[in-house]
Amino acid sequence: MSGPTGLNKDIFTGSTPREIFERVSSDLGCAPKSVEVASYLDKHDELRHLRDMFLIPKVAELPPSDLSLVDGAQDCLYLVGNSLGLQPKKARSYIHEELEKWAKTGVHGHVQGCRPWAWAEDTIEGLMAKIVGAKEEEVALMNGLTVNLHLLLLSFYRPASGRHKILLEDKAFPSDHYAVESQIRLRGYDPEQSMLLLCPREGEETLRTEDILEMIEKEGDSIAVVMFSGVQYYTGQLFDMAAITKAGQKKGCYVGFDCAHAVGNAELKLHDWGVDFACWCTYKYLNSGAGGIAGAFIHEKNTDTVKPSLTGWWGHDLKTRFKMDNVMDLIPGVGGYRLSNQPFLLVCPLQASLEVFSMTSMSALRRKSVLLSGYLEFLVQHFYTKDDARPRAPSVRILTPSDPRARGCQLSLCFSVPIRDVFQELEKRGVACDMREPNVLRVAPVPLYNSFTDVHRFVSMLGEALAACDHLKQSPK
């Protein structure tokens, strides 16, 4: 039987995910919902070897697992890379190398080895720049996400009497909301007047691009900064960053993005889109571990016009830093925003992950991601769409946009039964996903290490979980 030769541009060009599943199932002589389709897609996945670069917990290793319900020796279903990525296998050895260097060379580790501590993060900023679509000198690895957001807003938010507002999506991630709110107060303005929150239309749960652009056109003369997520953490919506950037800058606004849920997930072209600034964490899709070193981007066009409001020794050019003359020789661009040396142990796991990314491309990962999430969508809709003929049967509704161009890998699922019960039943069965109040289960099949079989197993486990919830509802109190 002839068939796909890989998740590449050959057979999949011009096909929707549904068309691909139906074509493969027809070739195999099975139903599109059959596990044979998943097995076939995994067999012909040209990125499947990347899974071997990560440590996947066993079911028995996850604290909530109920081994009376599931085989503890199996790999868990890890579908929560949108919250914390898996550990790259090389992370442990890289950390051990640095601990050994510290033990054996002491202070000389600042300038010795493959990642000298005095500039360890510099050794991987080129790898990072490729993932966000930037020039290497436009990217810095430093601090945590919210610290970087504050540093960037201190420089890019320049409120004046006629232009003092910051536009962001309603229900932005709390940390972004708090950062914007506090920056406005810091400048002596009132968030009630200067914080412009954009809500979806009544009865809708995601923002329409045309509504974002209309708001910018309408209010743009009073907006100092447009500050959006790249991917909305709750709904999984991928915003049209290029269109938002163009519209904001046309009205004289600076435009920045929190790319925490976009980096390593969507194809980013921060330089080509002309984005003014961006920041991101690295412990989600970039697998650097909880609290990993974060990233920041400033477009080269802003190098001479936007300077850091706060400076520190690490923003001083390395060539003259150790002259100790207390005359700042500021690194141009985002490098000048560094305040102090970075924790070298945090560089190690990020390096291990970025090296895996360098084995492929974001376009190849994105191609697989569209198909993986499309497969999840296809199966969920097939099995769990609300059926009017069975009004009491548990059902699932997908909150995330159906257009692959308007989402990353995460699908946000809403349930007709209590969400906490579903979540707990899934955890008992060795599924690692993530619940967000009030009523969403975030499920993220990550193309670096998730498989089509993972998706099929999840949908089967979801059926078991819903059946258990239904049984609990029917049981006498």
C-alpha positions in Angstrom: 0.0 0.0 0.0 1.3 3.4 -0.9 0.8 6.2 1.6 2.4 9.2 3.3 6.2 9.2 3.5 6.4 11.6 6.5 4.7 14.6 8.0 6.1 16.8 5.3 5.0 18.9 2.4 4.5 16.0 -0.1 1.2 14.3 0.6 -0.1 16.9 3.0 0.1 20.0 0.8 -3.4 21.5 0.4 -5.1 19.0 2.7 -7.0 19.7 5.9 -6.3 17.5 8.9 -9.7 15.8 8.5 -9.0 15.1 4.8 -5.7 13.5 5.8 -7.2 11.2 8.4 -10.0 10.2 6.1 -7.5 9.5 3.3 -5.2 7.4 5.5 -8.1 5.5 7.0 -9.4 4.7 3.4 -6.0 3.4 2.4 -5.8 1.3 5.5 -9.4 0.0 5.2 -10.4 1.1 8.7 -12.5 3.8 10.3 -10.9 7.3 10.7 -11.4 6.9 14.5 -9.4 3.6 14.5 -6.1 3.4 16.4 -4.6 2.1 13.2 -4.7 5.7 11.8 -2.7 6.9 14.8 -0.2 4.1 14.5 0.3 4.8 10.8 0.8 8.5 11.3 3.4 7.8 14.0 5.2 5.3 11.8 5.6 7.9 9.1 6.3 10.8 11.4 9.7 12.2 10.4 10.1 13.9 13.8 9.3 10.8 16.0 12.9 10.4 17.0 12.8 13.7 18.9 10.6 12.0 21.6 13.7 10.0 22.6 15.4 13.2 23.6 13.1 13.7 26.6 12.4 11.9 29.9 8.8 10.8 30.0 7.4 9.9 33.5 5.9 6.5 33.9 2.2 6.3 35.1 3.3 4.9 38.4 5.6 7.9 39.0 2.7 10.4 38.9 1.3 10.9 42.4 -2.4 10.9 41.5 -2.3 7.6 39.4 -4.6 4.8 40.5 -2.8 1.6 39.5 -6.0 -0.4 39.8 -7.2 1.5 36.7 -4.1 1.7 34.6 -0.8 0.0 33.9 1.9 1.8 36.0 4.7 0.6 33.7 3.4 2.6 30.7 4.6 6.1 29.8 2.2 8.6 31.2 0.1 10.7 28.8 2.0 14.0 29.1 -0.2 16.6 27.5 0.7 19.6 29.7 3.8 21.1 27.9 1.8 24.3 27.8 2.4 24.5 31.6 5.7 22.7 32.0 7.7 21.0 29.3 9.5 17.6 29.8 13.1 17.4 30.9 15.6 17.0 28.1 17.8 14.0 28.6 21.0 16.1 28.3 19.9 18.5 31.0 21.3 16.4 33.8 24.7 15.9 32.2 25.1 19.6 31.4 24.3 20.6 34.9 26.7 17.9 36.2 29.4 19.3 34.0 29.1 22.7 35.5 28.9 21.4 39.1 32.1 19.5 38.4 33.8 22.5 36.9 32.8 24.5 40.0 34.2 21.8 42.2 37.5 21.4 40.4 38.2 24.9 39.1 36.3 27.3 41.4 36.5 30.9 40.3 38.1 29.9 37.0 34.8 28.6 35.8 33.8 32.2 35.0 36.0 32.1 31.9 36.6 28.4 31.2 34.8 25.6 29.6 32.1 25.4 26.9 29.8 27.7 28.8 31.9 30.1 30.8 29.7 31.5 33.5 30.4 35.1 32.8 28.7 34.8 29.5 27.0 31.4 29.6 23.7 32.7 28.2 25.5 34.3 25.2 26.4 30.8 23.9 22.8 29.9 23.2 21.1 33.2 22.3 21.7 32.4 18.6 19.6 29.2 19.0 17.0 31.1 20.8 16.8 33.8 18.1 16.0 31.3 15.4 13.0 30.1 17.3 11.5 33.5 17.7 12.5 34.7 14.2 14.9 37.4 15.3 18.5 38.5 14.9 20.8 37.2 17.6 21.6 40.7 18.8 17.9 41.4 19.3 17.5 38.6 21.9 18.7 38.4 25.5 18.3 35.6 28.0 17.8 36.9 31.5 15.6 37.1 34.6 12.1 35.8 34.6 9.2 36.8 32.3 7.5 39.4 34.5 10.8 41.0 35.5 11.6 41.4 31.8 8.1 42.7 31.1 8.6 45.4 33.7 12.0 46.3 32.3 10.6 46.6 28.8 7.5 48.6 29.9 9.7 51.0 31.9 11.3 52.0 28.6 8.5 51.6 26.0 5.6 52.9 28.1 6.0 56.7 27.9 2.6 58.1 28.9 1.6 61.6 28.1 -1.6 63.5 28.7 -3.0 62.6 25.3 -1.5 59.2 24.9 -1.4 57.2 28.1 -3.4 54.0 27.6 -2.2 50.4 27.3 -4.4 48.0 25.3 -4.4 44.3 26.3 -6.9 41.5 26.1 -9.4 41.1 28.9 -8.5 38.1 31.0 -4.8 38.4 30.1 -2.6 36.2 32.2 -2.7 37.6 35.7 1.0 38.5 35.8 0.7 40.5 32.7 -2.4 42.3 34.0 -0.7 43.1 37.3 2.5 44.3 35.5 0.5 46.7 33.3 -1.6 47.9 36.1 1.4 48.7 38.3 3.3 50.4 35.5 0.4 52.7 34.9 0.2 53.5 38.6 4.0 54.0 38.8 3.6 56.8 36.2 0.9 58.5 38.2 -2.1 57.4 36.1 -5.3 55.5 37.0 -5.7 52.0 35.6 -9.4 52.6 35.4 -8.7 55.3 32.8 -5.4 54.1 31.2 -5.9 50.3 31.1 -7.9 49.4 28.0 -9.3 45.9 28.1 -10.7 44.3 25.0 -13.4 41.7 25.5 -14.8 39.2 23.0 -18.3 39.9 21.5 -21.3 38.9 23.6 -21.8 35.2 23.3 -18.3 34.6 22.0 -15.2 33.4 23.9 -12.3 34.4 21.7 -11.4 37.8 20.1 -11.9 38.5 16.5 -8.9 40.0 14.7 -11.2 42.6 13.1 -12.3 43.8 16.5 -8.8 44.1 17.8 -7.8 46.2 14.7 -11.0 48.3 15.0 -10.2 49.1 18.6 -6.7 50.1 17.7 -8.0 52.3 14.9 -10.6 53.9 17.1 -8.5 54.4 20.3 -5.0 54.4 18.8 -4.3 58.1 19.2 -4.7 57.7 23.0 -2.8 54.3 23.2 0.9 54.4 24.2 1.4 50.6 24.1 -0.5 47.7 22.6 0.4 44.7 24.8 -1.0 41.3 23.8 -0.3 37.7 24.3 1.0 35.7 21.4 -1.2 32.8 22.4 -3.9 33.4 24.9 -3.2 31.1 27.9 -6.9 30.2 28.7 -8.5 29.8 25.2 -5.4 28.8 23.2 -6.1 31.5 20.6 -3.1 32.5 18.5 -3.4 36.2 17.8 -2.5 37.7 14.4 0.7 39.3 15.7 1.7 40.7 12.3 -1.6 42.5 11.8 -1.8 43.8 15.3 1.8 45.1 15.0 1.1 46.9 11.7 -2.1 48.4 13.0 -0.7 49.6 16.3 2.4 51.2 14.7 0.3 52.9 12.1 -1.4 54.8 14.9 1.9 55.7 16.6 1.8 53.0 19.3 4.6 50.7 20.5 3.5 47.1 20.1 4.8 44.3 22.3 3.8 40.7 23.1 4.0 38.2 25.9 5.1 35.1 24.0 5.1 32.7 26.9 2.5 30.4 25.2 3.7 31.1 21.6 7.5 30.5 21.7 8.3 27.0 20.7 4.7 26.5 19.8 3.9 28.8 16.9 6.1 30.1 14.1 7.3 33.5 15.2 8.8 36.2 13.0 9.4 39.0 15.5 12.0 40.8 13.4 10.1 40.6 10.1 6.8 41.6 11.6 8.5 44.7 13.1 7.4 43.9 16.7 8.8 46.5 19.0 9.4 44.3 22.0 8.5 40.8 23.4 9.3 38.6 26.3 8.7 35.0 27.2 9.4 32.3 29.7 11.2 29.1 28.6 9.8 26.4 30.9 6.7 25.6 28.8 7.3 24.6 25.2 11.1 25.3 25.6 11.5 22.8 28.4 14.0 24.6 30.6 12.4 23.6 33.9 10.3 25.5 36.4 11.6 29.0 36.9 14.0 28.7 33.9 15.8 31.7 32.5 13.5 33.9 30.4 13.9 35.7 27.1 13.4 39.3 25.8 13.4 40.8 22.4 13.8 44.4 21.2 13.8 45.1 17.5 17.0 46.6 16.1 15.1 49.7 14.9 14.6 50.8 18.5 18.3 50.5 19.4 19.1 54.2 19.3 15.8 55.6 20.4 14.7 53.4 23.3 17.2 52.9 26.2 16.9 51.0 29.4 15.4 52.9 32.3 17.3 50.7 34.8 20.9 49.7 34.2 23.3 47.3 35.9 26.9 45.9 35.5 25.8 43.2 33.1 24.5 45.7 30.6 28.0 47.1 30.3 29.9 45.9 27.3 32.0 42.9 28.2 35.1 44.3 26.4 35.3 47.2 28.9 33.2 45.8 31.8 36.2 44.9 34.0 37.9 48.3 33.7 35.8 49.2 36.7 35.8 52.9 35.9 32.1 53.4 36.7 31.5 54.9 33.2 28.7 53.0 31.6 29.6 51.5 28.1 26.0 50.3 27.4 25.5 47.3 25.2 23.3 48.4 22.3 19.8 47.1 22.1 18.3 44.4 24.4 21.7 43.4 25.7 21.9 46.7 27.6 18.8 45.7 29.7 20.8 43.0 31.5 21.2 43.9 35.2 23.3 41.1 36.6 24.9 37.8 35.7 22.6 34.9 34.9 22.4 31.7 36.9 24.6 29.3 34.9 22.8 26.2 36.1 19.6 27.6 34.5 21.4 27.9 31.1 22.1 24.1 31.1 18.6 22.7 30.7 17.6 25.4 28.2 20.7 24.6 26.1 19.7 20.9 26.2 16.3 21.8 24.9 17.4 24.3 22.2 19.8 21.8 20.8 16.8 19.5 20.2 15.0 22.3 18.4 18.0 22.8 16.3 17.6 19.2 15.0 14.6 20.3 13.1 12.8 23.6 12.2 9.8 25.5 13.6 8.0 25.0 10.3 8.4 21.2 10.5 7.3 21.2 14.1 4.3 23.5 13.3 3.3 21.2 10.4 3.2 18.2 12.8 1.5 20.3 15.5 -1.4 21.3 13.2 -2.0 17.6 12.4 -1.7 16.5 16.1 -4.1 19.1 17.4 -6.4 18.5 14.4 -6.4 14.8 15.3 -7.4 15.6 18.9 -10.1 17.9 17.6 -11.4 15.3 15.2 -11.6 12.6 17.8 -13.2 14.8 20.5 -15.8 16.0 18.1 -16.5 12.5 16.8 -17.0 11.0 20.2 -18.1 13.8 22.6 -20.1 16.4 20.7 -23.4 17.1 22.3 -26.0 14.7 21.0 -29.6 15.9 21.2 -30.8 12.3 21.0 -28.8 11.6 24.2 -29.3 14.8 26.2 -28.0 13.4 29.5 -24.8 12.0 27.9 -21.6 13.9 29.0 -20.4 16.1 26.2 -17.3 18.2 25.4 -17.1 21.6 23.6 -13.8 23.0 22.2 -13.3 26.6 23.2 -10.2 27.1 21.0 -10.6 28.4 17.5 -11.1 25.7 14.9 -8.9 27.4 12.3 -5.4 26.0 12.7 -4.0 29.4 11.8 -5.7 30.9 14.9 -4.3 28.5 17.5 -1.2 26.7 18.7 -1.1 23.1 19.8 -3.3 23.6 22.9 -7.0 22.9 22.8 -9.2 24.2 25.6 -12.0 21.8 26.4 -15.3 22.6 28.2 -17.5 19.9 29.8 -21.2 19.4 30.5 -20.1 17.7 33.8 -18.1 19.2 36.7 -14.6 20.0 35.4 -12.8 19.0 38.6 -14.3 15.5 38.5 -13.2 15.0 34.9 -9.7 16.2 35.7 -9.4 14.0 38.8 -10.5 10.9 36.8 -8.0 11.6 34.1 -5.2 12.0 36.6 -6.1 8.7 38.1 -5.5 7.1 34.7 -2.0 8.6 34.3 -3.0 11.6 32.2 -1.0 14.8 32.9 -3.1 17.8 31.6 -4.1 21.0 33.3 -7.3 22.5 34.6 -8.0 26.2 34.7 -10.9 27.8 36.5 -13.7 28.2 35.8 -14.4 25.4 33.4 -11.5 24.5 31.1 -9.2 21.5 30.6 -6.1 22.6 28.6 -4.7 19.7 26.5 -1.5 20.4 24.6 -0.1 17.7 22.3 3.5 19.0 21.8 5.1 18.0 18.5 8.6 17.5 20.0 7.5 14.6 22.1 3.9 13.7 21.8 2.6 11.1 19.3 -0.7 10.5 17.5 -1.0 7.4 19.6 -0.8 9.6 22.7 -3.8 11.6 21.3 -5.8 8.4 20.6 -5.0 7.1 24.1 -6.1 10.4 25.7 -9.5 10.4 23.9 -10.0 6.8 25.1 -9.1 7.7 28.6 -11.4 10.7 28.4 -14.3 8.4 27.6 -13.4 6.4 30.7 -13.2 9.5 32.8 -16.6 10.8 31.5 -18.2 7.4 32.2 -16.8 7.5 35.7 -18.2 11.0 36.2 -21.6 10.0 34.9 -21.5 7.0 37.3 -20.7 9.3 40.2 -23.6 11.5 39.2 -26.0 8.6 39.0 -24.9 7.0 42.3 -27.1 7.6 45.4 -25.7 10.2 47.8 
